[in-house]
């Protein structure tokens, strides 16, 4: 995708390990980085964020070509990976760093995220309120190398963790597959 105009999108959806694969293999996604955003500590480590006092979310930063894979499609993929009604974390991962949020990088992304959230609220798909926040993007700090593409590097551990999380059961119960 060299030379093409790309944008960045940032999504927090619980453990970032589970947020990579759903986006990574789409045409139009140039790069995807696991990391931390939304907190107060500069250059946080995984241990800092896991401690729970930095304010950071585990998140993914997606570089994408909006001509090939529009932001609205990224939002559709995002909503289908999370429980947008849970404000205490995601699935078996609990705590502030595992909350859900859409971090917009442009006014157009903010507006699209708001429309998308409103449409999901009106859909009646969930019987509890949608609590996923829509926030301005702040500094994104890449996570340590061993977290990048974890689903490929540590396939067995990733699959076991995902299977035990309850994420797939939730997704299958709420979205047509």
C-alpha positions in Angstrom: 0.0 0.0 0.0 3.0 2.2 -0.4 2.2 5.6 -1.7 -1.5 5.4 -1.0 -3.3 7.7 1.4 -3.9 5.9 4.6 -5.5 6.9 7.9 -5.3 5.6 11.4 -8.1 4.3 13.6 -7.7 3.3 17.2 -10.1 0.9 19.0 -10.0 -0.4 22.6 -11.9 -3.7 22.9 -10.5 -5.5 25.9 -7.4 -7.6 25.6 -5.6 -6.3 22.5 -4.6 -9.9 21.6 -8.2 -10.6 20.6 -8.6 -7.4 18.6 -5.8 -8.0 16.1 -6.9 -10.9 14.0 -10.4 -9.6 13.2 -8.9 -6.6 11.5 -5.5 -7.8 10.3 -6.5 -9.9 7.3 -8.8 -7.4 5.5 -7.7 -5.9 2.2 -7.0 -2.2 2.9 -5.5 -2.7 6.3 -1.8 -1.8 5.9 -0.6 -2.2 9.5 -2.0 -3.0 12.9 -0.2 -2.3 16.2 -1.2 -3.4 19.7 -0.6 -0.7 22.4 -1.8 1.6 25.0 -3.7 4.9 24.8 -5.8 7.3 26.8 -3.7 7.4 30.0 -1.5 9.8 31.8 1.9 7.9 32.0 4.3 8.5 29.2 5.8 5.4 27.6 3.8 2.9 29.7 4.8 -0.8 29.8 2.4 -3.7 30.0 3.1 -4.0 33.7 2.3 -0.3 34.2 -1.0 -0.6 32.4 -1.9 -3.9 34.0 -1.4 -2.4 37.5 -4.5 -0.3 36.6 -3.5 3.2 37.8 -2.3 4.8 34.5 -5.7 5.4 32.9 -4.6 3.6 29.7 -6.7 1.3 27.6 -5.3 -1.7 25.8 -6.0 -0.8 22.2 -5.1 -1.4 18.6 -4.0 1.2 16.1 -5.0 0.4 12.6 -3.4 2.0 9.5 -5.9 1.5 6.7 -6.7 2.8 3.2 -10.2 4.3 3.4 -10.6 3.8 -0.4 -10.3 0.0 0.0 -11.7 -0.5 3.5 -13.7 2.5 4.7 -13.8 3.6 8.3 -17.5 2.7 8.6 -16.5 -0.9 7.8 -13.9 -0.8 10.5 -16.6 0.3 12.9 -18.8 -2.6 11.8 -16.0 -5.1 12.5 -15.2 -3.4 15.8 -18.8 -3.6 17.2 -18.9 -7.3 16.4 -15.8 -8.1 18.5 -16.9 -6.6 21.8 -19.6 -6.4 24.4 -20.5 -2.7 24.1 -22.7 -2.9 27.3 -19.9 -3.8 29.7 -18.2 -0.9 31.4 -16.0 -3.1 33.7 -13.8 -4.7 31.1 -14.4 -7.3 28.5 -15.3 -10.9 29.1 -12.8 -12.5 31.6 -10.5 -9.5 31.4 -11.7 -7.0 34.1 -10.6 -3.5 34.9 -10.2 -0.1 33.4 -7.5 -1.0 30.9 -9.9 -3.5 29.3 -12.8 -1.1 28.8 -14.1 -0.4 25.3 -13.6 2.9 23.4 -13.4 4.3 20.0 -10.6 6.9 19.7 -11.2 9.2 16.8 -8.4 10.9 14.9 -10.5 13.2 12.7 -13.9 15.0 13.0 -15.2 12.7 10.3 -14.2 9.6 12.3 -15.9 11.1 15.4 -19.1 11.8 13.4 -19.1 8.3 11.9 -18.5 6.7 15.3 -21.4 8.6 16.8 -23.7 7.6 13.9 -22.6 4.0 14.2 -23.1 3.9 18.0 -26.6 5.5 17.7 -27.6 3.0 15.0 -26.4 0.1 17.3 -28.4 1.6 20.2 -31.5 1.8 18.1 -31.1 -1.7 16.6 -32.4 -3.4 19.8 -29.6 -5.9 19.5 -28.7 -5.4 23.1 -31.0 -5.1 26.1 -28.6 -3.0 28.1 -27.3 0.5 27.2 -24.2 0.9 25.0 -21.4 2.2 27.2 -18.5 2.2 24.7 -17.1 5.7 24.8 -16.1 7.8 21.8 -13.0 9.8 22.7 -10.4 12.0 21.0 -7.3 10.1 20.2 -4.3 10.8 22.4 -0.7 9.5 22.2 -0.6 5.9 21.2 2.2 3.8 22.7 3.1 0.6 20.9 3.1 -2.4 23.3 6.2 -4.6 23.7 7.2 -6.7 20.7 6.0 -10.0 22.3 2.4 -8.6 22.2 2.5 -7.8 18.5 0.7 -10.4 16.4 0.4 -12.5 19.5 -2.2 -14.7 17.8 0.5 -15.8 15.3 3.5 -16.0 17.7 1.8 -17.9 20.5 -1.1 -19.5 18.7 -1.8 -22.2 21.3 -1.8 -19.8 24.2 -3.9 -17.3 22.2 -6.5 -19.9 21.2 -6.7 -21.2 24.8 -7.1 -17.7 26.3 -9.7 -16.7 23.7 -11.6 -20.0 24.2 -11.7 -19.4 28.0 -12.7 -15.7 27.7 -16.3 -16.1 26.7 -15.8 -13.7 23.8 -16.7 -16.1 21.0 -19.8 -17.3 22.8 -21.0 -13.7 23.2 -20.2 -12.8 19.6 -22.0 -15.9 18.3 -25.1 -15.1 20.5 -25.4 -11.5 19.3 -24.3 -11.5 15.7 -25.4 -13.6 12.7 -22.4 -15.8 11.5 
